[in-house]
Every structure is written in structure tokens, then in C-alpha cells.
Amino acid sequence: MRTGHSLKQNQSKPILDRPVLAAMAVAVFGLLAMLIVDHGPWNRPQLQTAEVASYKTTGEAARAVGATVTPTAPKPALEPNPPGPKPAQPANPATP
């Protein structure tokens, strides 16, 4: 009689462990999320009128309707010293 041997054969091994199932669930969820984001109805090409599409930049479109475009003032190369007292020097400066 081989009852012990037959019990081992009847016991099934788990095909996949829990970490593998969790990783597969995350992968499937990520794949579905990417497909929804990339191919959803909000990701369609936007139609433009002929007037809007004929200008390459906002400045060109503004000048075409008579607006004046002025550039912003450039920043100075050196920033001015901030108002207020200067920071204190260390008590014992490191001397080389």
C-alpha cells in the first residue's frame, strides 16, 4: 500500500506565487492605463481654422491683426546687492 505516495500526487503545487501575481496585476494595470491615456477621446488632433494655422508664432498672428508686440526687458548681467545688512563673517576663518 502506497497511501503516502498517492497523497503527495493529489496535492497540487501553486502554479504562481503571490509576488508573481501581484507583479502581473501591476503590469496589466499599467498597460491598460497607458492605452487609455494615449488613445482616449481627449487625445484627438485639434482642428484649427485657416487663419490660425497660417501663422507659425503668436507674434506673427498678433501683428497680422494690428497688435504691437514688445519684447520683455532683458535681465541685467549682474544682480544688484540685496538691501539690508551684509551677512557676518565667521569668527575663525579657515587660513590655508
C-alpha positions in Angstrom: 0.0 0.0 0.0 1.3 3.3 -1.0 -1.1 5.7 0.6 1.6 8.3 1.4 2.7 8.3 -2.2 -0.8 8.9 -3.6 -1.4 11.8 -1.1 1.6 13.6 -2.5 0.4 13.2 -6.0 -3.0 14.6 -5.2 -1.7 17.7 -3.5 -1.3 20.4 -6.2 1.5 22.9 -6.1 0.6 26.5 -6.5 1.3 27.5 -10.1 2.1 31.1 -9.4 3.2 32.7 -6.1 1.6 35.8 -4.7 4.5 38.2 -5.7 4.3 37.0 -9.3 0.5 37.5 -9.3 1.0 41.0 -7.8 3.6 41.9 -10.4 1.4 40.7 -13.2 -1.6 42.7 -11.9 0.5 45.8 -11.8 1.8 45.2 -15.3 -1.7 44.7 -16.7 -3.0 47.8 -14.9 -0.1 49.9 -16.2 -0.6 48.7 -19.8 -4.3 49.4 -19.7 -3.7 52.8 -18.2 -1.2 53.7 -20.9 -3.6 52.6 -23.6 -6.4 54.7 -22.1 -4.3 57.8 -21.8 -2.7 57.5 -25.2 -5.8 56.6 -27.2 -8.6 58.2 -25.3 -11.1 60.6 -26.9 -9.3 63.6 -25.4 -6.2 62.8 -27.4 -7.6 63.7 -30.8 -5.9 66.2 -33.1 -7.3 69.7 -32.6 -8.8 71.3 -35.7 -7.6 74.8 -36.5 -9.1 77.4 -38.7 -7.2 78.5 -41.8 -6.4 81.9 -40.1 -4.9 80.3 -37.0 -2.9 77.7 -38.9 -1.4 80.2 -41.3 0.8 81.8 -38.6 3.7 80.0 -37.1 4.1 82.1 -34.0 1.8 84.0 -31.7 3.8 87.2 -32.5 3.0 86.8 -36.2 -0.7 86.3 -35.5 -0.7 89.4 -33.2 1.0 91.6 -35.8 -1.4 90.4 -38.5 -4.4 91.8 -36.6 -2.6 95.1 -35.8 -1.3 94.5 -32.3 2.1 95.7 -31.2 4.5 93.2 -29.8 7.1 94.4 -27.4 9.9 92.2 -26.0 10.4 92.0 -22.3 13.2 93.9 -20.7 16.4 91.8 -20.5 17.8 90.9 -17.1 21.0 92.7 -16.1 24.1 90.6 -16.2 24.9 91.2 -12.5 22.1 91.2 -9.9 22.2 94.2 -7.6 23.2 93.7 -3.9 20.1 92.9 -1.8 19.0 95.7 0.6 19.8 95.2 4.3 22.9 94.3 6.3 25.6 92.0 4.9 26.0 88.6 6.5 28.5 88.4 9.3 31.9 86.9 8.7 32.8 83.6 10.5 34.5 84.0 13.9 37.5 81.9 13.0 38.1 81.9 9.2 40.0 79.0 7.9 43.5 80.1 7.0 45.4 78.0 4.4 
